[in-house]
């Protein structure tokens, strides 16, 4: 697998994002700018903690795993990674879970109908911290019906900004998977899902947004990673500015509608502060063609929210 390192050019949050294009299945494009647009307020995030959890590795047809925050911390962002499975596994959820006694990042995945004998495992990643001012968890669900594909956007409350990005599919098990999670603006994200096995069963996709006030926030995108022919998967990395940490991670894809409907994220997660200063902090996005794959060309961009 070839890793395409990100362009280090920052992107202004003020760039006009094409929300309607994102919901319609087309790639979002943004314009590079000469400097980060950071808020003047002190950082509202403290007590950063990074948690990972891995499931068993076997050929079970479905699994879920959660990365739980330490006591006294809240979940702000996270991600998921599917290891193995021979391109037969659908990501069904990567989203925050929260209650008065528990904060965690949840990941769920299922084999495509028909299954596979290949072993696979699922990893969940959680970015936890002391509760910031104005913390809000927003969920926005699409209509629950048998239409495909579906996309839906979540918008942070006025006065707050996006810090975490998530998505979840409900219904039509083993037939529908997430195939895009995109950061749209300073306050919004979207989730897209599609049937990979035709069904008349009803299902819905939910976009999750974690929001907070006064974030010293910047946004980065990777360069475009083109995938064609037998490559079957692409990886992109969006790096954060020096001195900041990675939180929400999203990705954009572009290609024909038929191709987009057969793509699935295998890895979508922020990285923690590295042990070696030379290694960047940012967001990984690995997207693969589901079996039987396609010969059509498509492209990938990784996105990450960075906070000082």
N, C-alpha and C positions, 0 to 999 in steps of 0.2 A: 504494500500500500504506500502511495506517495503522498506526503504531507505538503500541502501548498501553504507556505507561511503567508501571513497577512501583509498587505500593504499597511504601513504605519501611518498613513494619512488619516487624520481624524475627520469626522463628519459632523457638521452642525446639526443639533436637534431641530433647528429652525428650518431645515430643508423640507420642502413640500413632499411628503410621502403620498404615494398613490394608493389610498385606502381601497378605492373601488377596484383597482387592478388586483390588489392582494386577494380580495374576496372573490374575484372572478377567475382566479387561477393563473394570473400572469405575474411575472417577476416584478418586484419593486426595484426602482433604481433611485439612487441619491447622488448628490453632487459633492465631491470632496471639497473641504474648506482648508484654510491656512492655519487655523488654530482651534483648540478645543473651546467650547462654550461651557464654562464651569460657573456655578453659582458662587457668590461671594461669601455666603454664610459658612460657618464652620461645619465640618462633616457631622451629619446627624446619626451616623452609624458607628457604634463602638462595640467592643467585646466580640469581635469576629471569631468564628469557629467554623471549621470545615469538617464534615462528617461523611463517611462512606460506609456502605453496607452492600454485601454481595450474597446472592441466593446460592443454593446448591446448583451444581452443573449436572444435568441429566437430560433425558428426552421427554419429560413431562410436557403436556401440550399447552399449559398456561402456568404463569407464576406471577407473584407480586413480591415486592421488597420495599422496606422503608428505611431511610436514614434518619434517625431520631436525634433531635437537638438535646444537648445537656440541659439539666434542670435550670430554670431561670433564663433560658435563651428562647428566642422566637425564630421561626423559619422565615427567611427573606427570599431565597432563591434556591435553585438546585438543578438537577439534571439526571439523565439516565444513560445507560450503555448496555447494549445487547452484545454478548460475546458468544460466537458460534451460531449454530442453527442453520447453516447452509443457505442463507437468504430466504428462509421459509417462515420468518418470525415477524410479527407486526407489533410495533409499539402502540399500546392502547392508552397509556397514561404516563405523564410526568408532571406532577402538580403538588402544591402544598397541602398538608393536612394539619389542622390546628384545633385545639380545644383548650379548656381551662387547665388541663393537666398534661397535655402532650402537643408538641410541635415537631413536625417531621416532613420530609419530602418523600412522596410515594411514587413508585414506578411499577407499571403493570405491562405485561406483554403476553401474546398468544401466538401459537403456530397457526399458519393459514390452514383453512379447512382441508382435511386430507392428511395433515401432519407430516412429520419427518422423524426418522430414527436418529438424526444427528443430536448430539448433546449440545446444550446451550445454557447460559446463565444470564442473570440480569443484575445490574448494579444500580444503586441509587446514590445520589450525591446531594448533600444539604449544605447550604450556606446559612449559618445561624449567627445571631448577635443579640445584644441587649435591645429591648424593644425601642424602636425609634419613634419620634413624635409622628402622630397622624397615621400610624400603621393601619392599613385596610387591605382586606382580601376580597377581590372582586371576581365573580364568576358570571359568565354570560353564555347561555346555551342556545344553540341553533334550534330550529323546529325539529320535533321528533317525528320523522316520517321515513319513507324509503327512497327519497331522492338522493342522488349522488352525482358529483361530490358536494360537500357542504363546507362553508367557512363562516366563522363568526368572530367578532371583535369584542374585546373587553376594554373598558375605559376607566381610568383612575378617577376618583372623586376630585372635584375642583380644589385646587390648592395642594394637591399631592402629585407625586411623580412616580413613574414606573421604576421598580427595582428588581422584580422577579417575573419570569415568563413561564407559563405552563399550559397544558392541554390534557383533555381526557375524552375518550369515546365511550358512549353508553349505548348498549344494544348491539344486535347483529354480531355476536361473538364469533371469532375466527374468520370473519368475512370483511371487516372494516378496520383500517388502521390510520393513525395519524401520518400525514405526509408533509406537513409544513407547520412551523411555529415561527411567526414573524414579528419583530419589533417594528411597529408602525410609526410611532412618534414618541415624544417625551412622556406621554400619558397613556399610550394604548399599545395593545398587541393583538394578534389574531391567530386562530388555530384553524387548520384545514384538514379534512379527512376524506377518504374515498373508499368505495367498495373495491376490493381486489378479487372477490368472488361475488358475482351477481346475486342479489337477494331481494325479496319483497318484504323482508323484515324491517321494522322501523328502527331507526337509530338517530343519535344526535352527537354533535361534537361541542365541547365546552372549552372556551378560552378562559384561562386563569391569569390574573394580574395581581401582583403584590405591589402595594403602593405605600409611600411615606412622604413626609414633608421635608423641605429644605435639604435635599440631597446634593452633595457636591459631585455632580454627575456628568459624565461624558459618554459618547456613543462611538463605537468603532465597528467598521465592517472590514472583512477580508477582501483581497482581490478576488476576481471571478475565477473559479476553478471549472474548466470545461471537461466533460466526461463523454467519451464516444467509444463505440464498438465494444470489444470484450472487456473493457476495464471494470464494468459492473458496479463500481462504487467510487465515490470521490470524498476527499477530506479537505476541509478548509479551517484555518485558524485566524481569529481576529484578536489582535493583541491590545492590551490596555496601556495607557501612558505610565511612565515610570512613577512609582509611589502610590499607585491606585490598586484596588482589588477588583476582581471580576465577580459579577452578580448574575443578572439574567442573561441567558444566551438564546438566540434565535437563529433562524437561517432562511434564506430565500432560494428558490429553485426557478429555473426557466427552461422551457421546452414545450413540446406539443402537449395537448391536454391528455392524450392517451399515455404518453410517457410519464407525465407528472402523477397520474393516478396509480402508477406502479412503482413509485419511489417511496422509500421508508427510511426514517432516521435510525441509524444503528448506534450513534453516539451523539449526545447533545448535552454539554456540561461546561461549567466554569472550572478553571484551574485555580489552585490555591497559591499562596506566596511560595515561590520556589526555594529550594535549599541552595541552589547556585544562582547568583545574581544574573548570570548570562542568559538564563532561561526566562522566557517571557511569561507574564500572567495574561490570561485572556479566556477565550471561549472556543472549544472544539466542536465542530459539526462534521459528522460522517454520515453520508446518505448513500443507500444502496438500491439497486434495481432488485425488485422481488422476482423470484423464479417465475416464468422462464426468461425474464430479462428483455432487453430491447437493443436494437442496433442503432436507434436514433440518438443523436447528440443532445445532451442537456448540460446545464451549468448550475453551479452552487456558490453561494456566498455565506459565510458565517457572520454573525452579529453578536456584540456583547455590550452590556451596560457596565461601565467602570465608575467606581466611586473612590475618592481620595479619603 
